[in-house]
């Protein structure tokens, strides 16, 4: 299958830019492979510590270096709905491994925090940094060098990117990612959002708001909107790290368990002891990364991945830029309408044809690289299927020829729009990104005076006081990676949505983040340079005219540029926000973190 020239051009550009760093990474991978995993060569004390809690038969297998040993890295906790299903996965995995004559051990756990719990709270300042903590925790889990392959149990916002980065530091090991799946559909997301706006307007109380939220987030599994968590699952499948059709099967079902058992078998079949050695460092090359970016654009995925994918690629020696992303967005049609860029949820997307149909359409249209390595042992065409359980046997059938819900998932011949869901904005204020898939065309160009706030609390207070009564571009600054850790500002969405519904022209400009579920109001986010570094955002004053043009990809201060750039940058004393809820422990991260368009990572 031939890929379109625009897609190939970006792929070639990434490969050329990354030639030296990718070569160095693969050389390190080869060296680690040659060193190998020889448990019998460990000292007796080392090995005894490594299998002290195992059964006698497992000890015998590990001591004799006869059996393959599978590492399990898990994000299980039972407070968060997406991770609670992982409680029983290790038992399923261990049983499946035993059936193959192998052993499996939980190598370690990684933290898993939920942005839905911490939105608007001090804990949100740790959210982005948790990605890199998870990467380091993954490396620690695997550092015992006891494993021939690993499986990764993770699903939500920072967890999957962190696991991928950590897994790539052990890039010589095969890696299969195992999802838990979304919760069944509850209160529709658009109805929940209406209640949120009514609450912001004082038209309903807290009891009504909590009832709506509880009906939406009501059981085990991921939230059903298409935010970062479900964008993660799409990425893992389209980049070949999931089993085909695995992403959006509900938790606690026989099919879910069957996919977990098969994932275990696949991981053990990919080790260097067999004939199909396929380490994760070979799977995630420039073609796989481009496939992930195309999938993100085609589905209107999360803006958080404008940083996560850059950081993930860097861990594999690949240098990806926002310009690459923007060019791919211009070349990729939007094929999915899932909340917030539609009213359907991911269960509807899955029922419409899901990942199998999406990948089939994108492959046939020339938007994806088919010739990639995957954990399934095929090129990407092996993912144009649906996973089913027929007479208790896991079966993979061809994806449907037609979408069952064309208003949710459509074909490349009739896309919802000719370009993707994300856009790079450039201009004299710096660089930022915007999610346009959920923004109606009439709201994509805003020219309005600035209203400046040093943090989201100021904007919320002004809204509640009735001070926001006209067109505005709300500038929320000192929320970048070095300032606070780049918290999400999703709590602003209801207030800004109310103002937009009142007929005002409204947009947001910030060096912070917005939730992957945001999008109704145009938001120029991840602004770099950030305010704490003296970027142009720090020079904006109330009343300055700003133009945001998502169609042309521009963000511009309108006025005397010489006078603007001669201004003294605003400053803010953030010390009080660097303590409490553990924030004092992350001072080193705030000092080390890179800029947003390089992944906002502490590793580069």
Buried (B, 14 or more C-beta within 10 A) or exposed (E): BEBBEBBBBBBEBBBEBBEEBBEEBBEBBBEBBEEEBEBEEBEEEEBEEBBEEBEEEBBEBBBEBEBBBBBBBBBBBEEBBBBBBBBBBBEBBBEBBBEBEBBBBBBBBBBBBBBBEBBBEBBBBBBBBBBBBBBBBBBBBBEBBBBBBBBBBBBBBBBBBBBBBBBBBBBBBBBBBBBBBBBBBBBBBBBBBBBBBBBBBEEBEEEEBEBBBEBBBBEBBBBBBBBBBBBBBBBBBBBBBBBBBBBBBBBBEEBBBBBBBBBBBBBBBBBBEEEEBBBBBBBBBBBBBBBBBBBBBBBBBBBBBBBBBBBBBBBBBBBBBBBBBBBBBBBBBBBBBBBBBBBBBBBBBBBBBBBBBBBBBBBBBBBBBBEBBBBBEBBBBBBBBBBBBEEEEBEBEEBBEEBEBBEBBBBBEEBBBEBBBBBBBBBBBBBBBBBBBBBEEEBBBBBBBBBBBBBBEBBBEBBEEEEBEEBBBBBBBBBBBBBBBBBBBBBBBBBBBBBBEEEBBBBBBBBBBBBBBBBBBBBBBBBBBBBBBBBBBBBBEEEBEBBBBBEBBBBBBEEEEEEBEEEEBBEBEBEEBBEEEEBEEBEEBBEBBBBBBBBBBBBB
